[in-house]
Amino acid sequence: MSLNAKHIYPSVIKAFLMAITITLCLTACSDEMSDLESDWDTLQLLPFSQSLVEEGQNSTRAITLPDNYSVYSDLYPQANSQYATIHAYLIANDAVSSEGDFTFNKDAVEKTDNGVITKTGWSSNVTVKQGSNYYVYGFMPASLSSSIAKNSGSYENKAVISLNNLDAVTPADVCIITGVKGFDNPITNSSTTGSVELGSFSYTGKAKGSNYIYLLLDHLYACVDLEYSLETFYSTLRQIKLRKVEISATGSKKHNLTVTIDGNNNAIYSVSDTETSEASGTAVIYDKTETEAESIPNILEGFLGVPGFYMPGMPNQIVVTSYYDVYNRKGDLVRKGCKADNKLNLRETNISRGQKRTVKFTILPTYLYMLSEPDLDNPTIELTTE
């Protein structure tokens, strides 16, 4: 801190008192730093989520989970990892003590050949104090506009989380924390055993290096899983590189969600959905437009899955816009910037939160002739199953 000359007291006594005050402040700060170093620790995370696939996936862990929960990194389909961030509120003494984020890096996940996780891919800036009791609440992705409040005057295993201005369609898998469990050892340690229970949100800070928390996540949106494939004969002639996929719902509005959490209730939480007056935007759910063509996967065998998420009960049609480039089998670019629009009718479905709908798209040529002039090749995308 710098002092302007006009603020320096002429009195020697006052100067002496100021020096004492500064010394006391420095001593207090030093004590706090010592306390921080000895009692505080980073809270490490491994989240589990309800699977969007029809059958639960097997796991090689010794942790007992509710039915149909899987390690987040094992989920299919999975949103782009840039949206895999969890914001956590830590409640102590019936008030918000601190908050922070857990961030997922898909490329940092490491497993053995038999599927045992050795690196989870999650990093944390959330800290806890040894011996302190917390309730942990939160949501994904961390970028959402949010607030937290007491539920019926208390944070004891219950809370009210408000998520505001959510788009009706989104590239993010919007989730809420529905249970937490603390362990002394990470999942990478084979001795780590125990169970993670729905509706339990309490956590007690442990000694430095022993703070591991497992979270249960529930999906607040439904999923539309777009599976792109090539028509069989066409795949012998051409390669397709998907550049970008957008989904939009014309006329849809943004939503405010109020999630009322009550761990003492069998339902665990309930959701109140309010439509706003603001129009919902278009969601870019896949984007390789800035990526070098060589590193973009070809759609040749099998399919390329692209998940998007939408508000359940939305009455509008979803429009899927796909952008892609066409290459011959030698890798030469023969047509750039192809575009196809497909409409998906959601009015006839009754999908609820956490469920998914698989939609298959087939890329096939509208005409193919004069193969010596490949610029005439103009494929389209057809909706195979809805």
C-alpha positions in Angstrom: 0.0 0.0 0.0 1.4 3.5 -0.9 0.7 6.5 1.3 0.2 10.0 -0.1 2.1 12.7 1.7 -1.1 14.5 2.9 -2.2 11.4 4.7 1.0 11.1 6.9 0.4 12.1 10.5 2.9 14.6 12.0 2.4 13.3 15.5 5.1 10.8 16.6 2.5 9.1 18.9 0.1 8.5 16.0 3.0 7.2 13.8 4.0 4.8 16.6 0.4 3.6 17.0 0.2 3.1 13.2 3.3 1.0 13.3 1.9 -1.2 16.0 -1.3 -1.6 14.1 0.5 -2.7 10.9 2.6 -5.1 12.9 -0.5 -6.7 14.4 -2.1 -6.9 11.0 0.9 -8.6 9.6 1.0 -11.1 12.5 -2.7 -11.9 12.0 -2.1 -12.4 8.3 0.8 -14.7 9.0 -1.3 -16.7 11.4 -4.0 -17.0 8.8 -1.5 -18.2 6.2 -0.2 -20.8 8.7 -3.8 -21.9 9.3 -4.4 -22.1 5.6 -1.3 -24.2 4.9 -2.0 -26.6 7.7 -5.7 -27.0 7.8 -7.0 -26.3 4.3 -6.8 -28.7 1.3 -8.0 -28.9 -2.3 -11.2 -31.0 -2.6 -10.6 -33.6 -5.4 -13.5 -34.9 -7.4 -14.9 -37.9 -9.2 -18.5 -37.5 -10.5 -21.0 -40.1 -11.5 -24.0 -39.5 -13.6 -27.1 -41.3 -14.7 -26.5 -43.0 -18.0 -28.3 -41.7 -21.1 -28.0 -45.1 -22.8 -30.7 -47.8 -22.5 -28.6 -50.1 -20.3 -26.2 -49.2 -17.5 -22.5 -49.6 -18.2 -20.3 -52.0 -16.2 -17.5 -50.5 -14.2 -14.4 -51.9 -12.6 -14.6 -49.9 -9.3 -15.4 -51.0 -5.8 -17.7 -48.1 -5.1 -21.4 -48.9 -4.8 -23.7 -46.6 -6.7 -27.4 -46.3 -7.3 -28.7 -48.2 -10.3 -27.8 -46.8 -13.7 -25.0 -44.5 -12.5 -21.7 -44.6 -14.3 -18.4 -42.7 -14.1 -18.9 -39.5 -16.0 -16.0 -40.2 -18.4 -17.7 -43.4 -19.4 -21.0 -41.9 -20.4 -22.3 -42.1 -24.0 -23.3 -39.8 -25.5 -21.3 -37.1 -23.8 -21.4 -33.4 -24.3 -18.3 -31.5 -25.4 -15.9 -31.5 -22.5 -15.7 -27.7 -22.5 -19.1 -27.8 -20.9 -18.1 -30.4 -18.3 -17.5 -28.0 -15.4 -19.3 -28.3 -12.1 -20.0 -25.3 -9.8 -20.2 -26.3 -6.1 -21.6 -24.4 -3.2 -20.1 -25.3 0.2 -22.4 -24.6 3.1 -21.0 -24.4 6.6 -22.9 -23.2 9.8 -26.1 -22.9 7.7 -24.6 -20.3 5.3 -22.6 -20.3 2.1 -19.0 -20.7 3.2 -17.4 -20.8 -0.2 -17.9 -21.9 -3.8 -15.7 -23.0 -6.6 -15.5 -25.2 -9.8 -14.4 -28.6 -10.8 -13.2 -28.9 -14.4 -13.0 -31.9 -16.7 -10.3 -32.5 -19.3 -11.3 -35.5 -21.4 -7.8 -35.9 -22.8 -6.3 -36.2 -19.3 -8.3 -39.4 -18.4 -6.1 -42.4 -18.2 -7.1 -46.1 -17.8 -5.4 -49.4 -17.7 -6.1 -52.0 -20.4 -8.8 -53.6 -18.2 -10.6 -50.2 -17.6 -9.3 -49.3 -14.2 -9.1 -45.5 -13.9 -5.6 -44.1 -13.1 -6.3 -40.4 -13.8 -9.8 -39.0 -13.6 -9.3 -35.9 -15.7 -10.9 -33.7 -13.1 -9.2 -30.7 -11.5 -10.4 -28.5 -8.7 -10.2 -25.0 -7.2 -12.5 -25.9 -4.3 -10.9 -26.0 -0.8 -12.1 -27.4 2.5 -10.9 -27.1 6.1 -10.0 -30.1 8.2 -12.7 -30.9 10.7 -15.3 -28.5 9.2 -18.7 -29.8 8.3 -20.2 -28.9 5.0 -23.2 -29.5 2.8 -22.3 -29.6 -0.9 -24.7 -28.5 -3.6 -24.1 -27.6 -7.2 -24.8 -28.0 -10.9 -23.2 -28.4 -14.3 -22.1 -26.5 -16.4 -20.5 -24.0 -14.0 -21.0 -21.1 -16.5 -24.8 -21.0 -15.8 -26.3 -18.0 -14.1 -27.3 -19.2 -10.7 -28.1 -18.5 -7.1 -28.7 -20.6 -4.0 -31.1 -20.1 -1.1 -32.3 -22.0 2.0 -35.1 -24.5 1.7 -37.7 -23.8 4.4 -35.2 -21.8 6.4 -32.3 -24.3 6.3 -29.4 -25.7 4.3 -29.4 -29.0 6.3 -29.5 -31.6 3.5 -31.7 -29.2 1.5 -31.5 -26.1 -0.6 -33.1 -24.2 -3.5 -30.9 -23.6 -6.6 -32.1 -21.1 -9.3 -30.7 -21.5 -12.8 -31.6 -18.6 -15.0 -31.8 -17.8 -18.8 -31.3 -21.3 -20.0 -31.7 -21.9 -23.7 -34.4 -24.4 -24.8 -31.7 -26.2 -26.8 -28.1 -26.4 -25.7 -24.7 -28.2 -26.3 -24.4 -28.6 -22.5 -25.6 -31.5 -20.4 -27.3 -29.5 -17.7 -27.2 -31.4 -14.4 -27.8 -31.0 -10.7 -25.9 -32.7 -7.9 -28.1 -35.2 -6.1 -25.7 -36.8 -3.7 -22.1 -36.6 -2.3 -19.8 -38.9 -0.5 -16.3 -38.3 1.0 -13.5 -40.8 0.8 -10.0 -40.8 2.2 -8.5 -42.3 -0.9 -9.0 -41.7 -4.6 -10.8 -44.2 -6.9 -7.4 -45.1 -8.4 -6.6 -46.8 -5.0 -8.0 -50.4 -5.1 -8.7 -50.2 -1.4 -11.3 -47.5 -1.9 -14.7 -49.0 -1.0 -18.0 -47.7 0.1 -21.4 -46.4 -1.2 -22.6 -43.1 -2.6 -26.2 -42.4 -1.6 -28.8 -40.3 -3.3 -30.0 -37.4 -1.2 -26.9 -37.3 1.1 -25.1 -33.9 0.8 -22.9 -33.7 3.9 -19.1 -33.7 3.8 -16.4 -33.3 6.6 -13.0 -31.8 5.7 -10.2 -34.3 6.3 -6.4 -34.0 6.7 -4.4 -32.6 3.9 -4.1 -35.1 1.0 -7.2 -37.1 2.0 -10.0 -35.0 0.6 -11.8 -36.9 -2.1 -15.4 -36.4 -2.9 -17.7 -38.4 -5.2 -20.7 -36.6 -6.7 -23.9 -38.0 -8.2 -25.4 -36.0 -11.0 -28.9 -36.0 -12.6 -29.7 -34.6 -16.0 -32.2 -31.7 -16.2 -32.5 -31.8 -20.0 -33.4 -34.5 -22.5 -30.9 -35.6 -25.1 -31.2 -35.9 -28.8 -28.3 -38.2 -30.0 -27.6 -37.6 -33.7 -25.9 -40.5 -35.4 -24.3 -39.7 -38.8 -23.4 -42.5 -41.2 -22.6 -43.0 -44.9 -24.8 -45.0 -47.3 -22.9 -48.3 -47.9 -22.1 -47.9 -51.6 -21.3 -44.2 -51.3 -18.8 -44.9 -48.6 -16.7 -46.8 -51.2 -16.4 -43.7 -53.3 -16.3 -40.8 -50.9 -15.2 -39.6 -47.4 -17.2 -37.1 -45.4 -15.9 -34.8 -42.8 -18.5 -33.2 -40.6 -17.6 -29.6 -39.9 -20.4 -28.2 -37.8 -23.8 -29.1 -36.4 -26.4 -26.6 -35.1 -29.8 -27.2 -33.5 -32.5 -24.6 -33.1 -36.1 -24.5 -32.1 -37.9 -21.6 -33.8 -40.1 -19.6 -31.5 -38.8 -21.2 -28.3 -38.1 -19.0 -25.3 -35.4 -19.2 -22.6 -36.2 -20.9 -19.3 -35.6 -20.3 -15.6 -35.3 -23.5 -13.6 -35.8 -23.6 -9.8 -34.5 -26.8 -8.4 -35.7 -27.6 -4.9 -33.5 -30.1 -3.2 -34.7 -32.1 -0.2 -32.4 -35.0 0.7 -34.9 -36.1 3.3 -37.5 -36.8 0.6 -37.5 -39.9 -1.6 -37.8 -37.7 -4.7 -34.5 -35.9 -3.7 -35.4 -32.9 -5.8 -38.1 -31.2 -7.8 -37.9 -28.8 -10.7 -40.1 -25.7 -11.4 -39.8 -24.5 -15.0 -40.7 -21.0 -16.0 -40.5 -19.7 -19.6 -39.2 -16.2 -20.0 -40.0 -13.6 -22.7 -36.5 -13.8 -24.2 -36.0 -15.8 -27.3 -33.8 -18.9 -27.2 -30.8 -19.0 -29.4 -29.3 -21.6 -31.8 -27.0 -24.2 -30.2 -23.8 -25.2 -31.9 -23.4 -28.8 -30.6 -20.4 -29.8 -32.8 -17.8 -27.5 -34.3 -14.6 -28.3 -36.3 -14.7 -25.3 -38.5 -11.3 -24.0 -37.1 -9.7 -27.4 -37.1 -7.3 -28.6 -39.8 -9.1 -31.1 -42.1 -6.4 -33.8 -41.5 -7.4 -34.1 -37.9 -11.2 -34.2 -38.4 -12.5 -37.8 -38.3 -13.9 -39.3 -41.5 -17.4 -40.8 -41.4 -16.6 -44.1 -43.1 -17.5 -47.1 -41.0 -20.0 -47.1 -38.2 -21.3 -43.7 -37.2 -20.4 -40.4 -35.7 -22.5 -39.5 -32.6 -23.3 -35.9 -31.9 -25.4 -35.2 -28.8 -27.6 -32.1 -28.2 -29.8 -31.3 -25.2 -33.2 -29.8 -25.1 -35.9 -28.8 -22.5 -38.4 -31.7 -22.0 -41.9 -30.9 -23.1 -40.8 -28.3 -25.6 -43.6 -28.2 -28.2 -41.5 -26.9 -31.1 -39.7 -28.7 -33.9 -36.0 -28.9 -33.7 -34.1 -28.0 -36.9 -30.8 -29.7 -37.3 -28.3 -27.9 -39.7 -25.3 -30.0 -40.7 -22.2 -28.6 -42.5 -19.7 -31.0 -44.1 -17.0 -31.4 -46.7 -16.7 -34.2 -49.3 -13.4 -35.9 -50.2 -12.7 -38.7 -52.6 -11.1 -41.9 -51.3 -7.6 -40.5 -52.1 -8.3 -37.6 -49.7 -8.8 -34.9 -52.3 -11.3 -32.2 -51.4 -14.1 -32.4 -54.1 -16.8 -30.3 -52.5 -16.6 -27.9 -49.6 -19.3 -26.3 -47.4 -22.2 -28.7 -48.0 -25.2 -27.9 -45.9 -28.3 -29.9 -45.0 -31.4 -28.9 -42.9 -33.5 -31.6 -41.2 -36.6 -31.1 -39.1 -37.3 -33.3 -36.0 -40.8 -33.3 -34.7 -40.8 -33.4 -31.0 -44.6 -33.0 -30.6 -45.1 -36.7 -30.9 -42.6 -37.7 -28.2 -43.0 -37.7 -24.4 -39.3 -37.7 -23.4 -38.6 -36.6 -19.8 -35.5 -35.3 -18.1 -32.5 -37.7 -18.4 -33.9 -39.7 -21.3 -32.5 -39.6 -24.8 -33.8 -40.0 -28.3 -31.5 -41.5 -31.0 -31.9 -40.0 -34.5 -30.0 -41.6 -37.4 -28.9 -39.6 -40.4 -27.6 -41.2 -43.6 -25.3 -39.3 -46.0 -25.9 -40.3 -49.6 -25.5 -38.8 -53.1 -28.4 -37.0 -54.9 -26.6 -37.7 -58.2 -23.2 -39.1 -59.1 -21.8 -39.1 -62.6 -18.7 -38.1 -64.6 -16.5 -39.3 -61.8 -13.6 -37.7 -63.5 -15.3 -34.4 -62.6 -15.8 -34.9 -58.8 -17.0 -31.3 -58.3 -20.4 -32.5 -59.6 -20.8 -34.8 -56.5 -23.5 -33.2 -54.3 -24.5 -35.5 -51.4 -27.4 -34.8 -49.0 -28.3 -36.0 -45.5 -31.5 -37.9 -45.1 -33.3 -38.6 -41.9 -33.3 -42.4 -41.5 -35.1 -42.9 -38.2 -36.7 -40.3 -36.0 
